[in-house]
């Protein structure tokens, strides 16, 4: 019996404790999986790895942009953590160096 209900796939920091080769393979597999998702199915990827984030989201900014995808950043001042929705590419990191400067 096939289940046609919408799927929600969650990856909680898939880069933890992986070497460079494994990270590359994981990025490629996630990109392949995301390409196969239809409108009914959703994926959530949580990470603190800026390099991974930039590589996974790169082609989806051109494909769907910030209108279809939701990008959230957790920001902490050491006491309070806030959730910031990024609605425009200008609000997001463009390079690893920019991400480091932001931290």
N, CA and C atoms as a LAMMPS dump frame, in Angstrom:
ITEM: TIMESTEP
0
ITEM: NUMBER OF ATOMS
309
ITEM: BOX BOUNDS ff ff ff
-5.0000000000000000e+02 5.0000000000000000e+02
-5.0000000000000000e+02 5.0000000000000000e+02
-5.0000000000000000e+02 5.0000000000000000e+02
ITEM: ATOMS id mol type element x y z
1 1 1 N 0.837 -1.171 0
2 1 2 C 0 0 0
3 1 3 C 0.887 1.242 0
4 2 1 N 0.715 2.107 -0.969
5 2 2 C 1.532 3.301 -1.088
6 2 3 C 0.885 4.464 -0.355
7 3 1 N 1.693 5.173 0.412
8 3 2 C 1.212 6.323 1.17
9 3 3 C 1.455 7.588 0.347
10 4 1 N 0.408 8.272 -0.044
11 4 2 C 0.542 9.486 -0.847
12 4 3 C 0.429 10.761 -0.027
13 5 1 N 0.529 10.651 1.282
14 5 2 C 0.482 11.836 2.131
15 5 3 C 1.746 12.666 1.924
16 6 1 N 1.649 13.988 2.081
17 6 2 C 2.844 14.833 1.96
18 6 3 C 3.898 14.428 2.99
19 7 1 N 5.141 14.576 2.616
20 7 2 C 6.264 14.204 3.482
21 7 3 C 6.981 15.459 3.974
22 8 1 N 7.48 15.38 5.201
23 8 2 C 8.338 16.406 5.769
24 8 3 C 9.637 15.708 6.156
25 9 1 N 10.738 16.13 5.541
26 9 2 C 12.051 15.537 5.804
27 9 3 C 12.87 16.562 6.568
28 10 1 N 13.426 16.151 7.708
29 10 2 C 14.205 17.057 8.547
30 10 3 C 15.629 16.523 8.688
31 11 1 N 16.597 17.381 8.384
32 11 2 C 18.012 17.071 8.602
33 11 3 C 18.523 18.029 9.662
34 12 1 N 18.968 17.475 10.772
35 12 2 C 19.493 18.284 11.871
36 12 3 C 21.015 18.221 11.822
37 13 1 N 21.604 19.237 11.243
38 13 2 C 23.054 19.392 11.127
39 13 3 C 23.741 18.139 10.57
40 14 1 N 23.477 17.782 9.324
41 14 2 C 24.051 16.562 8.74
42 14 3 C 25.557 16.618 8.53
43 15 1 N 26.193 17.761 8.76
44 15 2 C 27.64 17.88 8.531
45 15 3 C 28.488 17.531 9.748
46 16 1 N 27.887 17.382 10.897
47 16 2 C 28.642 17.145 12.119
48 16 3 C 29.532 15.917 11.999
49 17 1 N 30.813 16.083 12.327
50 17 2 C 31.803 14.996 12.388
51 17 3 C 32.045 14.302 11.053
52 18 1 N 31.909 15.009 9.946
53 18 2 C 32.202 14.433 8.64
54 18 3 C 33.423 15.116 8.034
55 19 1 N 34.249 14.326 7.343
56 19 2 C 35.395 14.923 6.664
57 19 3 C 34.933 15.607 5.376
58 20 1 N 35.857 16.267 4.675
59 20 2 C 35.504 17.042 3.477
60 20 3 C 34.844 16.194 2.397
61 21 1 N 35.35 14.988 2.19
62 21 2 C 34.79 14.118 1.154
63 21 3 C 33.353 13.745 1.484
64 22 1 N 33.111 13.364 2.72
65 22 2 C 31.762 12.988 3.119
66 22 3 C 30.819 14.191 3.051
67 23 1 N 31.293 15.372 3.417
68 23 2 C 30.469 16.57 3.325
69 23 3 C 30.055 16.825 1.877
70 24 1 N 30.995 16.691 0.956
71 24 2 C 30.685 16.872 -0.457
72 24 3 C 29.609 15.875 -0.9
73 25 1 N 29.762 14.607 -0.506
74 25 2 C 28.789 13.582 -0.885
75 25 3 C 27.409 13.87 -0.297
76 26 1 N 27.381 14.331 0.937
77 26 2 C 26.105 14.663 1.577
78 26 3 C 25.437 15.837 0.856
79 27 1 N 26.209 16.85 0.499
80 27 2 C 25.662 18 -0.235
81 27 3 C 25.064 17.539 -1.559
82 28 1 N 25.769 16.684 -2.274
83 28 2 C 25.27 16.185 -3.558
84 28 3 C 23.991 15.363 -3.386
85 29 1 N 23.945 14.52 -2.363
86 29 2 C 22.745 13.711 -2.111
87 29 3 C 21.557 14.584 -1.716
88 30 1 N 21.792 15.585 -0.877
89 30 2 C 20.706 16.49 -0.495
90 30 3 C 20.189 17.264 -1.71
91 31 1 N 21.099 17.746 -2.553
92 31 2 C 20.671 18.45 -3.765
93 31 3 C 19.838 17.545 -4.659
94 32 1 N 20.233 16.301 -4.779
95 32 2 C 19.48 15.342 -5.592
96 32 3 C 18.093 15.102 -4.984
97 33 1 N 18.038 14.939 -3.677
98 33 2 C 16.768 14.732 -2.986
99 33 3 C 15.85 15.945 -3.158
100 34 1 N 16.383 17.136 -2.974
101 34 2 C 15.59 18.353 -3.087
102 34 3 C 15.056 18.51 -4.511
103 35 1 N 15.864 18.157 -5.503
104 35 2 C 15.414 18.236 -6.9
105 35 3 C 14.202 17.351 -7.161
106 36 1 N 14.098 16.251 -6.431
107 36 2 C 13.012 15.289 -6.651
108 36 3 C 11.739 15.621 -5.875
109 37 1 N 11.82 16.55 -4.923
110 37 2 C 10.644 16.898 -4.122
111 37 3 C 9.62 17.633 -4.969
112 38 1 N 8.368 17.296 -4.775
113 38 2 C 7.314 18.049 -5.443
114 38 3 C 6.754 19.087 -4.473
115 39 1 N 5.78 19.843 -4.921
116 39 2 C 5.221 20.934 -4.125
117 39 3 C 4.633 20.474 -2.791
118 40 1 N 4.118 19.26 -2.725
119 40 2 C 3.457 18.781 -1.513
120 40 3 C 4.468 18.417 -0.421
121 41 1 N 5.67 18.058 -0.802
122 41 2 C 6.674 17.606 0.148
123 41 3 C 7.617 18.746 0.519
124 42 1 N 8.073 18.737 1.769
125 42 2 C 8.931 19.813 2.285
126 42 3 C 10.18 19.226 2.914
127 43 1 N 11.228 20.042 2.935
128 43 2 C 12.473 19.643 3.581
129 43 3 C 12.935 20.779 4.48
130 44 1 N 13.42 20.417 5.66
131 44 2 C 13.997 21.38 6.6
132 44 3 C 15.426 20.936 6.848
133 45 1 N 16.347 21.866 6.656
134 45 2 C 17.76 21.578 6.911
135 45 3 C 18.244 22.596 7.932
136 46 1 N 18.711 22.102 9.069
137 46 2 C 19.236 22.964 10.122
138 46 3 C 20.743 22.748 10.208
139 47 1 N 21.49 23.848 10.294
140 47 2 C 22.941 23.712 10.377
141 47 3 C 23.562 24.945 11.01
142 48 1 N 24.742 24.773 11.553
143 48 2 C 25.559 25.905 11.99
144 48 3 C 26.809 25.994 11.128
145 49 1 N 26.886 25.145 10.096
146 49 2 C 28.031 25.09 9.196
147 49 3 C 27.771 26.013 7.996
148 50 1 N 28.428 27.177 7.993
149 50 2 C 28.187 28.174 6.943
150 50 3 C 28.558 27.658 5.552
151 51 1 N 29.653 26.935 5.447
152 51 2 C 30.083 26.394 4.151
153 51 3 C 29.003 25.467 3.583
154 52 1 N 28.495 24.585 4.401
155 52 2 C 27.433 23.671 3.993
156 52 3 C 26.186 24.447 3.577
157 53 1 N 25.775 25.392 4.385
158 53 2 C 24.596 26.203 4.102
159 53 3 C 24.701 26.885 2.741
160 54 1 N 25.831 27.531 2.502
161 54 2 C 26.014 28.243 1.243
162 54 3 C 25.991 27.302 0.044
163 55 1 N 26.566 26.115 0.194
164 55 2 C 26.607 25.166 -0.919
165 55 3 C 25.263 24.51 -1.197
166 56 1 N 24.495 24.238 -0.167
167 56 2 C 23.195 23.596 -0.378
168 56 3 C 22.18 24.595 -0.934
169 57 1 N 22.195 25.812 -0.459
170 57 2 C 21.172 26.776 -0.89
171 57 3 C 21.506 27.468 -2.202
172 58 1 N 22.717 27.349 -2.684
173 58 2 C 23.188 28.117 -3.832
174 58 3 C 22.251 28.043 -5.037
175 59 1 N 21.989 26.845 -5.538
176 59 2 C 21.176 26.756 -6.756
177 59 3 C 19.691 27.016 -6.501
178 60 1 N 19.241 26.896 -5.267
179 60 2 C 17.831 27.121 -4.969
180 60 3 C 17.491 28.598 -4.91
181 61 1 N 18.489 29.426 -4.697
182 61 2 C 18.244 30.868 -4.77
183 61 3 C 17.899 31.276 -6.194
184 62 1 N 18.538 30.648 -7.174
185 62 2 C 18.258 30.962 -8.574
186 62 3 C 16.98 30.29 -9.04
187 63 1 N 16.74 29.087 -8.534
188 63 2 C 15.587 28.303 -8.969
189 63 3 C 14.278 28.835 -8.37
190 64 1 N 14.272 29.058 -7.073
191 64 2 C 13.025 29.431 -6.39
192 64 3 C 13.116 30.739 -5.625
193 65 1 N 14.311 31.146 -5.309
194 65 2 C 14.505 32.4 -4.606
195 65 3 C 13.935 32.416 -3.195
196 66 1 N 13.863 33.589 -2.66
197 66 2 C 13.407 33.781 -1.283
198 66 3 C 11.894 33.858 -1.187
199 67 1 N 11.216 33.834 -2.32
200 67 2 C 9.756 33.86 -2.302
201 67 3 C 9.17 32.479 -2.023
202 68 1 N 9.819 31.446 -2.551
203 68 2 C 9.3 30.092 -2.376
204 68 3 C 9.937 29.385 -1.171
205 69 1 N 11.224 29.577 -0.982
206 69 2 C 11.936 28.956 0.134
207 69 3 C 11.923 29.89 1.338
208 70 1 N 12.03 29.307 2.506
209 70 2 C 12.096 30.104 3.732
210 70 3 C 13.473 29.885 4.35
211 71 1 N 14.186 30.976 4.553
212 71 2 C 15.491 30.94 5.201
213 71 3 C 15.381 31.66 6.533
214 72 1 N 15.774 30.97 7.598
215 72 2 C 15.728 31.546 8.942
216 72 3 C 17.122 31.543 9.533
217 73 1 N 17.44 32.571 10.281
218 73 2 C 18.711 32.644 10.997
219 73 3 C 18.406 32.856 12.469
220 74 1 N 19.038 32.065 13.314
221 74 2 C 18.928 32.255 14.757
222 74 3 C 20.067 33.174 15.177
223 75 1 N 19.737 34.263 15.83
224 75 2 C 20.724 35.247 16.271
225 75 3 C 20.667 35.355 17.789
226 76 1 N 21.841 35.297 18.407
227 76 2 C 21.889 35.375 19.863
228 76 3 C 22.803 36.513 20.294
229 77 1 N 22.383 37.222 21.332
230 77 2 C 23.233 38.249 21.921
231 77 3 C 23.899 37.721 23.193
232 78 1 N 23.822 36.411 23.404
233 78 2 C 24.376 35.794 24.591
234 78 3 C 23.337 35.572 25.675
235 79 1 N 22.222 36.257 25.572
236 79 2 C 21.146 36.12 26.557
237 79 3 C 19.858 35.667 25.877
238 80 1 N 19.493 36.369 24.814
239 80 2 C 18.254 36.091 24.103
240 80 3 C 18.566 35.66 22.671
241 81 1 N 17.895 34.624 22.22
242 81 2 C 18.026 34.18 20.831
243 81 3 C 16.769 34.591 20.077
244 82 1 N 16.964 35.232 18.936
245 82 2 C 15.831 35.645 18.114
246 82 3 C 15.876 34.911 16.777
247 83 1 N 14.712 34.761 16.168
248 83 2 C 14.597 34.116 14.865
249 83 3 C 14.349 35.208 13.842
250 84 1 N 15.226 35.266 12.828
251 84 2 C 15.127 36.281 11.791
252 84 3 C 14.845 35.59 10.464
253 85 1 N 13.753 35.989 9.824
254 85 2 C 13.449 35.45 8.49
255 85 3 C 14.156 36.32 7.455
256 86 1 N 14.861 35.661 6.549
257 86 2 C 15.568 36.362 5.483
258 86 3 C 14.661 36.405 4.26
259 87 1 N 14.17 37.581 3.925
260 87 2 C 13.237 37.736 2.81
261 87 3 C 13.906 38.233 1.539
262 88 1 N 15.163 38.601 1.637
263 88 2 C 15.86 39.198 0.505
264 88 3 C 17.296 38.667 0.487
265 89 1 N 17.835 38.386 -0.697
266 89 2 C 19.224 37.885 -0.763
267 89 3 C 20.229 38.845 -0.134
268 90 1 N 19.919 40.131 -0.09
269 90 2 C 20.844 41.103 0.508
270 90 3 C 21.011 40.874 2.005
271 91 1 N 20.045 40.202 2.627
272 91 2 C 20.101 39.943 4.069
273 91 3 C 20.917 38.692 4.401
274 92 1 N 21.241 37.906 3.395
275 92 2 C 21.872 36.602 3.605
276 92 3 C 23.375 36.649 3.333
277 93 1 N 24.08 35.621 3.795
278 93 2 C 25.504 35.48 3.514
279 93 3 C 25.71 35.181 2.043
280 94 1 N 26.782 35.732 1.49
281 94 2 C 27.144 35.415 0.116
282 94 3 C 28.406 34.568 0.051
283 95 1 N 29.252 34.711 1.05
284 95 2 C 30.508 33.948 1.105
285 95 3 C 30.76 33.502 2.539
286 96 1 N 31.677 32.559 2.691
287 96 2 C 32.085 32.128 4.031
288 96 3 C 32.736 33.271 4.795
289 97 1 N 33.476 34.119 4.099
290 97 2 C 34.135 35.245 4.759
291 97 3 C 33.124 36.223 5.338
292 98 1 N 32.066 36.473 4.579
293 98 2 C 31.017 37.369 5.072
294 98 3 C 30.358 36.777 6.305
295 99 1 N 30.142 35.46 6.293
296 99 2 C 29.537 34.789 7.442
297 99 3 C 30.432 34.902 8.673
298 100 1 N 31.738 34.744 8.485
299 100 2 C 32.684 34.877 9.608
300 100 3 C 32.664 36.277 10.172
301 101 1 N 32.626 37.272 9.304
302 101 2 C 32.596 38.672 9.758
303 101 3 C 31.315 38.95 10.539
304 102 1 N 30.213 38.324 10.114
305 102 2 C 28.934 38.525 10.787
306 102 3 C 28.959 37.965 12.205
307 103 1 N 29.667 36.848 12.38
308 103 2 C 29.764 36.235 13.708
309 103 3 C 30.593 37.13 14.615
